[in-house]
Amino acid sequence: RALRPSKHALAPCSRSSRSFSAMASASSLFSPTASLYQLCKLNPSVRMSFPDMGKLALRILPHQTLLKVAQMNASTPVKEQLNPWAAFAVVGILQGGVYGQANIFFARALKIGKEPSYRGLFRGAAFAGGRDMLSQGLPFVCAPHVQTYLLDPMIPTPDDPNGPVASAKRWASVLGTSVVATFASQGLHNCQITMQANQELGYLTCIQKAFKENGFRLLYRGGEARVGLLLIVNVLNELLLKPA
């Protein structure tokens, strides 16, 4: 008699898929607006109110959700198989494609660049890989040291290493280093945005154009949007992915 797959064996996979979909849907409510905000920051001649940004961003909510689900599923084996630094770079390139769809849609809608094409979804992949090596790599390396050498001496918790105070210290070290790393990588992120919106540019001409229009502000402009998204994603991760 043929064996039937157990429903219980499929349950973890189903829960994981549902969690990925929920996470993708929730984060996609915020991520496109953050991308649009950064694109406008890099192009000061474009002025939009936050309500108008939200309305325009909602038009690509289904696209962003599907791309985010695909990115999260593709990233899982990458994180499991590659060394951390290579994984950070590959995940950054995949994430750059998700950002790319948003950046190109907004650039076309706002008449930025010379009719950017969706064939340029992954343009600036080197910027994206470098961005995530910084934004994910620095917390990966530095957060344990921040807790050990800064927070533990300030707030000792030897009697309750797994209690709420110790957990708060771990969160503080990760989020603190993540905020610094996010701003440290913002220049690379801004260069990828510029390259996706202006597809006639190569890497060198992209840097020249972005620096000419923004000066040293290129290195941090719009970083507050990624920091806000970072905090939202961390909360969603705790609420939606950890229980799965």
C-alpha positions as CSV (number, residue, x, y, z in Angstrom):
1,R,0.0,0.0,0.0
2,A,1.3,3.4,-0.9
3,L,2.5,5.5,2.0
4,R,0.7,8.8,2.6
5,P,2.7,11.9,3.8
6,S,2.0,12.7,7.4
7,K,0.1,16.0,7.9
8,H,2.1,16.5,11.1
9,A,5.4,16.2,9.1
10,L,4.2,19.1,6.8
11,A,3.0,21.3,9.7
12,P,6.4,22.9,10.5
13,C,7.0,23.8,6.8
14,S,3.5,25.2,6.6
15,R,3.9,27.3,9.7
16,S,7.3,28.6,8.4
17,S,5.7,29.5,5.0
18,R,2.8,31.2,6.7
19,S,5.2,33.1,9.0
20,F,7.3,34.2,6.0
21,S,4.2,35.4,4.2
22,A,3.0,37.3,7.3
23,M,6.4,38.9,7.8
24,A,6.6,39.8,4.1
25,S,3.2,41.4,4.1
26,A,3.7,43.3,7.3
27,S,7.2,44.7,6.3
28,S,6.0,45.6,2.8
29,L,3.5,48.0,4.4
30,F,6.6,50.1,5.5
31,S,9.5,49.3,3.2
32,P,8.2,50.9,-0.1
33,T,7.4,54.1,1.7
34,A,10.9,54.1,3.2
35,S,12.4,53.6,-0.3
36,L,10.3,56.4,-1.7
37,Y,11.4,58.7,1.1
38,Q,15.1,58.0,0.4
39,L,14.6,58.5,-3.3
40,C,13.0,61.9,-2.6
41,K,15.8,62.8,-0.3
42,L,18.4,62.2,-3.0
43,N,16.3,64.2,-5.5
44,P,15.3,67.4,-3.5
45,S,13.5,68.8,-6.6
46,V,10.8,66.1,-6.0
47,R,8.5,67.2,-3.1
48,M,5.9,64.8,-1.7
49,S,3.9,64.8,1.5
50,F,4.0,61.7,3.7
51,P,0.3,60.9,2.9
52,D,1.1,61.1,-0.9
53,M,4.1,58.9,-0.4
54,G,2.0,56.3,1.4
55,K,-0.6,56.3,-1.4
56,L,2.0,55.8,-4.1
57,A,3.7,53.1,-2.1
58,L,0.5,51.2,-1.7
59,R,0.3,50.7,-5.4
60,I,3.2,48.2,-5.3
61,L,2.2,46.5,-2.0
62,P,1.4,43.1,-3.8
63,H,4.5,43.2,-5.9
64,Q,6.7,44.0,-2.9
65,T,5.1,41.3,-0.8
66,L,5.7,38.6,-3.4
67,L,9.3,39.7,-4.0
68,K,9.9,39.8,-0.2
69,V,8.6,36.2,0.2
70,A,10.8,35.0,-2.6
71,Q,13.8,36.9,-1.2
72,M,13.2,35.4,2.3
73,N,12.9,31.9,0.9
74,A,16.0,32.3,-1.2
75,S,18.0,33.8,1.7
76,T,17.4,30.8,4.0
77,P,19.6,28.3,2.3
78,V,22.2,31.0,1.6
79,K,22.5,31.7,5.3
80,E,22.7,28.0,6.0
81,Q,25.3,27.0,3.4
82,L,27.7,30.0,3.0
83,N,30.1,31.6,5.5
84,P,28.5,34.6,7.2
85,W,30.3,37.3,5.2
86,A,29.5,35.7,1.9
87,A,25.9,35.2,3.1
88,F,25.6,38.9,4.1
89,A,26.7,39.9,0.6
90,V,24.4,37.5,-1.3
91,V,21.4,38.4,0.9
92,G,22.2,42.1,0.3
93,I,22.1,41.5,-3.5
94,L,18.8,39.7,-3.2
95,Q,17.4,42.5,-1.0
96,G,18.7,45.0,-3.6
97,G,16.3,43.4,-6.1
98,V,13.3,44.0,-3.8
99,Y,14.4,47.6,-3.4
100,G,15.1,47.8,-7.1
101,Q,11.5,47.1,-8.0
102,A,10.3,49.9,-5.7
103,N,13.0,52.4,-6.8
104,I,12.3,51.8,-10.5
105,F,8.6,52.1,-10.1
106,F,8.9,55.4,-8.1
107,A,11.5,56.8,-10.5
108,R,9.2,56.2,-13.4
109,A,6.2,57.6,-11.6
110,L,8.2,60.8,-10.6
111,K,10.0,61.2,-13.9
112,I,13.4,60.6,-12.4
113,G,16.1,59.3,-14.8
114,K,15.7,58.4,-18.4
115,E,12.8,55.9,-18.3
116,P,14.4,53.3,-16.0
117,S,13.6,49.7,-17.0
118,Y,12.8,46.7,-14.7
119,R,15.6,44.9,-16.4
120,G,17.8,47.0,-14.1
121,L,16.3,45.4,-11.0
122,F,19.7,44.3,-9.7
123,R,21.7,47.2,-10.9
124,G,24.3,48.3,-8.3
125,A,24.7,44.7,-7.0
126,A,28.2,45.5,-5.7
127,F,26.8,48.4,-3.7
128,A,24.1,46.1,-2.3
129,G,26.5,43.4,-1.3
130,G,28.8,45.9,0.4
131,R,25.9,47.6,2.1
132,D,24.8,44.4,3.8
133,M,28.3,43.3,4.7
134,L,28.4,46.5,6.7
135,S,24.9,46.7,8.0
136,Q,24.7,43.0,9.0
137,G,28.4,42.2,9.5
138,L,29.2,45.0,12.0
139,P,26.5,44.0,14.5
140,F,27.4,40.3,14.0
141,V,31.0,41.1,15.0
142,C,30.6,44.0,17.4
143,A,27.4,43.4,19.3
144,P,28.8,40.7,21.6
145,H,31.8,42.9,22.5
146,V,29.5,45.9,23.2
147,Q,27.6,43.8,25.6
148,T,30.7,42.2,27.2
149,Y,32.9,45.2,27.6
150,L,30.3,48.1,27.9
151,L,26.9,46.9,29.1
152,D,27.9,44.0,31.4
153,P,30.2,46.2,33.5
154,M,27.6,48.9,33.7
155,I,24.7,46.6,34.6
156,P,25.9,43.3,36.0
157,T,23.4,40.4,35.9
158,P,25.5,37.4,37.2
159,D,22.5,35.9,39.1
160,D,20.1,36.0,36.2
161,P,21.9,35.6,32.9
162,N,18.7,34.8,31.1
163,G,16.4,37.2,32.8
164,P,14.7,40.3,31.4
165,V,17.6,42.6,32.2
166,A,20.1,40.4,30.4
167,S,17.7,40.1,27.5
168,A,17.4,43.9,27.4
169,K,21.2,44.2,27.3
170,R,21.4,41.8,24.3
171,W,18.7,43.8,22.5
172,A,20.5,47.1,23.3
173,S,23.8,45.8,22.0
174,V,22.3,44.4,18.8
175,L,20.1,47.4,18.0
176,G,22.8,49.9,19.0
177,T,25.4,48.5,16.7
178,S,22.7,48.0,14.0
179,V,21.8,51.7,14.0
180,V,25.5,52.7,13.7
181,A,26.0,50.1,10.9
182,T,22.9,51.3,9.1
183,F,24.2,54.8,8.9
184,A,27.7,53.5,8.0
185,S,26.3,51.7,5.0
186,Q,23.9,54.4,3.9
187,G,26.2,55.8,1.3
188,L,26.4,52.5,-0.5
189,H,22.6,52.2,-0.3
190,N,22.2,55.7,-1.8
191,C,24.5,54.8,-4.6
192,Q,22.4,51.8,-5.5
193,I,19.2,53.9,-5.5
194,T,20.9,56.4,-7.8
195,M,22.1,53.6,-10.1
196,Q,18.7,52.0,-10.3
197,A,16.9,55.2,-11.0
198,N,19.5,56.5,-13.6
199,Q,20.3,53.4,-15.6
200,E,22.6,55.2,-18.1
201,L,25.1,55.4,-15.2
202,G,27.9,53.0,-14.4
203,Y,29.5,52.5,-11.0
204,L,32.0,55.4,-11.3
205,T,29.6,57.9,-13.0
206,C,26.9,57.0,-10.4
207,I,29.2,57.9,-7.5
208,Q,30.2,61.1,-9.3
209,K,26.6,62.1,-9.9
210,A,25.4,61.2,-6.4
211,F,28.3,63.1,-4.8
212,K,27.9,66.1,-7.0
213,E,24.2,66.4,-6.1
214,N,24.4,65.6,-2.4
215,G,28.0,66.2,-1.3
216,F,29.1,64.4,1.9
217,R,25.4,64.2,2.8
218,L,25.4,61.3,0.4
219,L,27.0,59.2,3.2
220,Y,24.0,59.5,5.5
221,R,21.1,61.1,3.7
222,G,17.9,59.2,4.3
223,G,19.5,56.9,6.8
224,E,16.7,57.6,9.3
225,A,14.2,55.7,7.1
226,R,16.3,52.6,7.1
227,V,16.8,52.9,10.9
228,G,13.0,53.1,11.4
229,L,12.5,50.1,9.1
230,L,15.2,48.2,11.0
231,L,13.3,48.7,14.3
232,I,10.0,47.7,12.7
233,V,11.5,44.6,11.2
234,N,13.1,43.6,14.4
235,V,9.7,43.9,16.2
236,L,7.9,42.0,13.4
237,N,10.6,39.3,13.6
238,E,9.9,38.8,17.3
239,L,6.2,38.7,16.8
240,L,5.9,36.7,13.6
241,L,9.0,34.6,13.0
242,K,10.2,33.6,16.5
243,P,6.9,31.9,17.5
244,A,7.2,29.7,14.3
